[in-house]
Amino acid sequence: MDRYRNASGESGVVAYAIGPDRIDVEFQDGWVYRYTHASTGALEVEAMKQFARAGRGLCTYITRNVGASYESKFEA
């Protein structure tokens, strides 16, 4: 997992891992959510990858656009 830069200082995201058709997002509560092209949609996952790399806006994007459309969740 790569550490999320958290440019705003207020994000609930702490880390992420990017794969070809997925992104895993770790939140402060220790849960990791896997978002895939199949479960969430390719456009949404690719946007999430961009926010993750930028270190800003990922949690907001998830809250506003993705919600509970994750494939799975597991403890970090």
N, C-alpha and C positions, 0 to 999 in steps of 0.2 A: 504494500500500500504506500502511496505517496502522501505526504503530509499536505493537507489543504492550506493554502497561504492565508485565507481568511482576511482579506484586505480590509474589510469593514470592522473586524474585531468582534462581530456580534453573531457570527454564523453558528449553527448547530452542527455543521459538518466539520469533522476533524481530519479525515483522510479519504482517499479514493484510489481505485485501481481500474485501469482501462484495458479492455480487450477489444478484439475486432468488432464484435456485435453486442457489447455490453459495457456497463460501468457498475462497479460496486462502490457504494457510498457508505462510509462509517460516520455515525452520528455520535454526539457527546455521551449518549446513554449506553454506548458500547455495542449497539446493534449495527450490523452491516446489511444494507438492502441491495439486492442485485436487480438492476433494470436492464432488460434486453430488448433487442429489436422486436422480438416476437411478443413480449408482454407489454411493452410500453410504446413501441413504435420507433422506427429508425430515425425519423427526424428529431424526435424528442431526445433519444439517447445521444445522438450526435451533438445536439445543442448542449446537453448536460456535460459532455466531454469538453466542449469549448469553455463553459463556465468553470469547470474544474481546473483546467489548465490556466485560466486567467486568475483563479483564486478569488473570485468575486461573483456573487449572484446565484450560486448553485442551490442553496437551500431555498431561496425565494422562488426560483424557477420550479423546483420540485413541488413546493407548496401550491403554487398557482396553476401549474400546468400538468403535473404528473400524478400527484396524489398517491393513491394506493395501488397503482398499476405496476408494482414490482413483481418480479418472478418468484423471489424467495427472500427470506431474511434469516440471518444467523448471528450468533454472538462473535465478536471479534476475538 
